Amino acid sequence: MVRDRPTYPFEPVQVSHKLDQNENPYDFPEALKAEATRRMLSRAWNRYPDLYATRLREAVARYEGWDAAGVVLTPGSNVLIKMLTELAGLGQTVLTTSPTFAVYPSEATLLEAKLVQVPLRSNFSLDVPALKAALHTETSGLLALAQPHAPTGYLDRPQDVQELVEEAEACGWVTLLDEAYHQYAGRDYRELVRGHPHALSLRTFSKAWGLAGLRLGYLLTSPQLAAQVYKVVPAFNIGVLSECALEVALEHPDYVQRRVQETVRERERVLAALAGHPTLEVFGSAGNFFMVRAADAGALHSYLLGQSIAVRPQKGVPGLEHILRVSLGSPESNDALLAALLAWR
Ligand SMILES: *Cc1c(COP(=O)(O)O)cnc(C)c1O
């Protein structure tokens, strides 16, 4: 029941170093913002936008080398998770890992789907045999996996992911591969999804593209599955202002790769500096974030806040006790983080 559900576990704070939402530390380039604004001024705001963002879907399809009929564009990719859970339908199952991205279980419980969570192995990799067993024993529905995994940052072996996608398809499941962070991993599942009509790749403009404020995300899937998803997508859901900005971003995507490379360099620098810390356990990551385990994560969280650094506690997440999730920021923010963590005992 909605009434009994907890609210989204996030408290906004005002700090100098915001490392709690895995955002891009760099804003959309100034010149592109100016161009987007010019287009906004030239558009009619009194008219409804495209029914299903046809032109933008075509631009996304060109960028991804995909059939536009298999692209679903929505205001943020989180709403796609809601729609896919809806499509999985009443009496069906949402199968994911534990821990997992918080939105999958919260949507599943909200829509009263059966939620099945298979624990990750102790190194945070997928437990393939246990997931395959669940695909066989549970009523089919949606298998939701993030690659790189959220919130651990773990990147599984491609053959494990492929094996699960194939098993899921054979058992009548739809597989959602959440690729919110794929740019930082240097690996993605576009080709696997292309070969499997019951698989979907979920992507977002919120992370590597630095456009979290616009709220835009999309699916790449087969035209057949996209047609089903469109039955639950509200009409006119992308406004003309977002359309102008995304159009410009897709015409000038080069900035994305440069920033991703910078973040990956920063990730490796920060992880190397923290290796061998006397009291903190730091986990490797393929994303723009990483996890830190402390004897008292609450105390470390408050200490960092005291230095105007916000990170994300994983309080109450089974398997992530004593862990904080830290986003990579600008080099200055990362320096502030390193100075604070290196002084921590
Ligand atoms: C950030 C994130 C998303 C993107 O959400 P948006 O609604 O598109 O901003 C999706 N999946 C995971 C795992 C994420 O961390």
The ligand as an SDF file (V2000), in Angstrom:
LIG
                    3D

 15 15  0  0  0  0  0  0  0  0999 V2000
   21.2770    7.5380  -12.0230 C   0  0  0  0  0  0  0  0  0  0  0  0
   20.7160    6.2090  -12.3890 C   0  0  0  0  0  0  0  0  0  0  0  0
   19.7260    6.1190  -13.3700 C   0  0  0  0  0  0  0  0  0  0  0  0
   19.2510    7.3580  -14.0860 C   0  0  0  0  0  0  0  0  0  0  0  0
   18.1020    7.8810  -13.5740 O   0  0  0  0  0  0  0  0  0  0  0  0
   17.4330    9.1270  -14.3220 P   0  0  0  0  0  0  0  0  0  0  0  0
   16.0120    9.0210  -13.8820 O   0  0  0  0  0  0  0  0  0  0  0  0
   17.5830    8.9210  -15.7980 O   0  0  0  0  0  0  0  0  0  0  0  0
   18.1330   10.3450  -13.8490 O   0  0  0  0  0  0  0  0  0  0  0  0
   19.2620    4.8760  -13.7230 C   0  0  0  0  0  0  0  0  0  0  0  0
   19.7530    3.7600  -13.1520 N   0  0  0  0  0  0  0  0  0  0  0  0
   20.7070    3.8000  -12.2200 C   0  0  0  0  0  0  0  0  0  0  0  0
   21.2400    2.5420  -11.6490 C   0  0  0  0  0  0  0  0  0  0  0  0
   21.2030    5.0280  -11.7980 C   0  0  0  0  0  0  0  0  0  0  0  0
   22.1320    5.0760  -10.8470 O   0  0  0  0  0  0  0  0  0  0  0  0
  1  2  1  0
  2  3  1  0
  2 14  2  0
  3  4  1  0
  3 10  2  0
  4  5  1  0
  5  6  1  0
  6  7  2  0
  6  8  1  0
  6  9  1  0
 10 11  1  0
 11 12  2  0
 12 13  1  0
 12 14  1  0
 14 15  1  0
M  END
$$$$
